Amino acid sequence: MSVTSSVTSVTSSPPSLPADVFELGAEHEQVVFCQDAATGLRAIVAIHSTALGPALGGTRFHPYATTADALADVLDLSRGMSYKAALGGLDLGGGKAVIIGDPATLKSEALLRAYGRFVESLSGRYLTACDVGTYSEDMDHVARESRHVTGRTVAHGGAGDSSVLTAYGVFRGLLAAAEAAWGTDSLEGRVVGVSGVGKVGRHLVGHLVEAGASVVVTDVSDQALDRVRDEHAGVRVAESTEALVASPLDVYAPCALGHALTDEVVEVLSARVVCGAANNQLAHPGVEKALADRGVVYAPDYCVNAGGLIQVADELEGFSFARAQQRAARIYDTTRAVLELAASDGVPPATAADRLAERRMREVGRLRGIWLG
């Protein structure tokens, strides 16, 4: 792993870091710290693996409390992207970026273009796209400085909002998990709790309502809740996420930020299936076993939420929504394969998904080392 700090002013102070960055990112090929004092940009790009190709992953814009929190998040997210791309059958590696700050107050054209110049400096080893806090319009600004951008607006030849196929892929994975749990993929009359109805969760609610499910939602944003209720009058709103997970559910779909599946949540959860869009849902190693011990069918997050990655990756070929949707539909088959391997090997689905992804990285991955373009 190489660690590079890019600073535009010799007088600016670099952000404080944990004592041993190399130990934290021991699995990673490269971690780049980017700073532009003029725009307030502080970003970290983490490239986990380029075994299958250049590392693709979105840019998250979030007001992390500390640089250490941002680093921990980008390392976790980039690792997940490697496994997501491998399991999704893509010839891409895994990377991720975070921009530290409140996008509502810090985001600007100048900052995004400064960030784009840092992305360009990586010469195609990292391809960026949207994530929490960034949108297709933001990627248009980034792309004015870098060729290595996907997830752009349709007006600029891009795939547009990747949450559309992310939600579709989660829905397809949920159907496979339902089949494993109940012997049928019908959701008619099933009670599904969705935590987080912003970008992806909102679209997922639409699929669930269309499938005949009874949907209960929660979100920290009243605006997001109002929009879902306006679109789907029958959707109910829980008082809080805690109240949602403790209520009678058939399916729980965490679609907000990560670490949603804690020991406390597993202990009170009545759902037979857990399948959602959030990244890194397991709060710590061992939660996947606790879910299995309670008879919960867990569809691993990076398996089912790969639709957005598939969508923006398709843009690299000249975007076709129909082609990308067809590829995302295969998440049903991938989820089924993961759950079947878990049953045959006697391991939790998260372990089975890791095994399938690692097998592809090992057998198909390049043996000549890191991706150089």
N, C-alpha and C positions, 0 to 999 in steps of 0.2 A: 504494500500500500504506500502511495506517495501522498504527502500532505503539503499542499501549496497554499500560501497566504497571499492574496492579491490586494494590495493597498495603494490607493491613489495619492495619499499624502503622507509624507514622512512624519508629520506632526500629529496625526490622528492616532489614538490609542486602540490597539487591537482588542477584541472582546476576550474576556477571561475564559479559559478552557479548563477541562478536567486535567488532572495531573498526567495521565497517560493516554493520549489520544490513540496511539498505535495499538494499545491493548484493547480499547473499546472497539476499534475498527479492524481487528485482526483478520476478519474474513474478507475485508474490502480491498479492492485494487487501488483505489484512489479517493481521497477526500480533499475538496478544494474549498478554502475559505475566501470569500469575495467581499470586498468592502469598497464603497465609494462615498467619501465624506460629503461631496457636493449634493448628492441626492438622498443621503441617509440610508443607502442600501447596505444591508448586512445579510449575506446569504451564505449557505453551505450547500455544496453539490457533493453527493456521495455516489460513487460508482462501485457497486458491489461486485458485479461479474460481467465480463464481455465474452464469456465462453461461447455463447451462441450468436453473438453479434453485438452491435453498438448498444449501449445501455439506454433504454427509454423509460422515462418516468416523469410524472408531473411536478409542477412547482407549487408548493404549499406556502401560502402567505398567512402567517399566524403570529399573534403577540405572545411569544414564549416568555415565560417569567425569567429564564436565564439562558445563556448560550449553551450551557450543559444540557438543558431540556431540549433545545433545538437540535443539538448534535445527536442525542439519544434517539430522537424521533426520526431524523433523516437516515440514520444507520438502520433502524428497524424497517423503515418504509422501503429503502432501497433493496435490502435483502429480500423483502417480500416481492418486489417487482421481478427479481431474477427468477424466483420460483413461479410467479404468476405467468411470466412469458414462456417459461419452459413447459409448464403444464398446459398452457393455452396453445402449444404447438407453433409458437412464433420463433423466427430466427433473430431474436433480440435478447440482449442482456438486461440487467436490472440496474436502474439508477433512480435517484430522487433528488429534489432540491427543496430547501426551505428558505424563505425570506422572513427575517425576524422583524415583527412590527405589526401594527394594526392597519390592515389594508384600507379601512375606512378613512384613515387620516394620513397615512404615509404613502400610499400608492399614487404614482404619477407617471406620465409618459416618460419623463427624464429618468426616473428610477428604473422603469421596465426596460428602457433602451440601454441603460448602463448594465443591467443584468444580462441583456442580450449579448453585449460585447464579451462578457465573461463566458457565456455559453459558447460563443463562437471561438473563443480562445482554446477550447478543448478539442477543436478540429474534428468534430463528429463522433467522438467517443461517448458523448452524452447528448441525447435528443430530449428536448423538454416538451411539456404539454400542460394542460390545466390540472388543477387540483383544488383543494379547499382554499378559498380566498382568491382564486384566479379564474379568469373566464377567457372565452375564445377571443374576445376583443383585446384582452391583455396580451394574448399570444401574437396578435397582429402587430402590436408595438414591439414585442421582443424580436419578431421576425424581420423588422426593419434593420436590425443589427446582426442577425444570425440566420444562417441557412438551415440550422438544425432544430427546427420547431415544427410541431404538429399540433392538431387540435385547434386550428385557426377557424375563422368564420367562413361560412359558405361563400360569402361575397369575395373572399380572398382565396378561393379554391380549396378551402379546408373542409374538415368533417363536421365542424360545428360542435355543439355541446355534447361531450362524450358521456354525460350522465344518462342519455337516452338509451344507449346500448348497455351501459353498466346495469341499469335497472332491468332491462330485458334479460340479460345474462343471469342476474340474481333470481329472477322469476323462473327461468328455465332450470336453474340449479335447485330451486325450492321444489319444483315439481318432481325432480328426481329423488330428492330427500323425502318428500311425501310418499312416493311409491315405496321407498325402503321402509318407511315407518308403518304405513297402513295398507300396503299392497295395491294402492291405486294412486294415481297422481291428481285425482280430482280434489279441488279445494272447496267445492260447494259446501257451504255451511260451516267451514272451519273458521275458528276465531284466530286471527293473525294480529299480533301486536307489532307495530312498527315504531321504533324509537329513532327519531330524526327524519323529518319530512322536508328537507331542503331540496338540493339538486336531485339526488338519486331516489331518496325515499318517496318523494312526491310522485315520480313516475312509477315506482313500484306499487304504490297504493292504487294507481289506475289499473295496472295489470291484475291486482288482487280482486278489486271490485268487479272487474269484467269476468273474472273466473268464479264469481259467486261467493267469495269469502266475506266474512264479517270482520271489518277492520277497526282496530283501536290504535290511536296514534298519540305520540307525545313529541314535544320539541321545545327548546328554550326560546324560540322565536314565535311570538303571537302572530306575526305577519305570515309565517310559513303555515301555521295551523289554520288561520283564516282562509288562506288560499286553497288548502286541501278541502276544507269544509264547503267552500264555495263550489268547488269542482265536483265533490261527492257528498251529497247531503246526508247519506246514511252513515258516514264515518263518525265514530265516537272519539272523544278526546279524554285521555287519562289525566289525572291531576299532576302526575310526575312520572319520570322513568321508573322510580322505585315502586310507585303504585301500579304501573303497567306490568312490570315483571312479576309482581306478586299476585296479579289477577289471573283468573282462569283463561288460559291460552292453549291453543293447539300448536301454534307456530310463533316463535319470537324472532323478529328481524331487526337486529341492531344496525342502524344506518347512519349513525353520527360518528363521533371520533372513536379511536381505538380503546382497547382494554375494557370493553363493556362487559365481558364475561368474567366476573370475579367470583371468589368462593361464596360470597354472600348472595350473589345473583343466582348461582347454580343451586344453592340450598333452598331458595324459595320458588324457583322456576317450576311451573306446572307444564310448560310446553313440551311436546314430544319431539319437536323439530326446532332447531336453531339454524337460521339461514338468513344472512343479511349482507349489506354492502360495505360496512365499515371495515377498514384495514386493521390488522393486528388486534383481533377481538379478544384473544386469550390474554388475561391479565398477567399470567405467569405460567411457566411450565408446570404441568400437573392438572390444570383446569380441564384439558381435553379428556383426561382419564376420569375426572370427577363427572363430567357430562356422560361419558360412556357407562360409568358405573350406575348412573341413575336412569339408564335406558334412553337417553336423549340422542337423537340422530343429529349430529353436528356436520353441516356442510362447510368445509373449510373456506374461510373468507377469500383467500387469494385464488381459489378454484372458481368460485361462483361470481366474483366481482370483476372478472377479466374482460367483460364486454367492452368497457371503456378503453382499455388498452388495445383490444382488437380493433376498435373503431378508429383510434388515432393512428395505429400502425398501418391500417389500410390506406390511410392518406398518403403514405410513403410510396404507394403504387399508383396514385391517382385515384382519389376517393370514389367508391361506389357504395352507397348505403345498403343496397340490396345484397351485395357481396359480403359486406361487413356483418350485416344482420344474419345472413346464412351461417357465417363462421361463429357468431356469438350463440346461435341456436345449438351448436354442438356442445355447449357447456352442460346441457342435459346429459349427454353421453359421457363427458368427462367426469361429472359428479357421480354418475352411476358407477363408472369404473373405479373411482376412489372408494366409494362405499362398499363395493364388492370386494376390493382388495383388503379393506379394513376387516371385513367379516371373515375372509378366508385366512388372513394372517393373524387374526385375533389381536389387532391393534386399533387404537383410536383413528378416526378418519384423518385427523391432522397429520398423524405419522404416516399413514398410507399416501396422502397427497405429497408429503415431502419425499417419500421414496420414489414415486413416479416422476416427480420433477427432477430429482437428483440423478435418476437413471438416464433421463434424456440429456441433461447437461453433460453427464459423463460419457455417454455413448455417441452423441451427436456433436458435442462441443468441440471447438477447435483445440488441437493439441499444441499449437505453436505459441501459445501465450496470449497476451492481452490484445484486444482489438486496436489496430492502428489506422483503420480507415482504408 
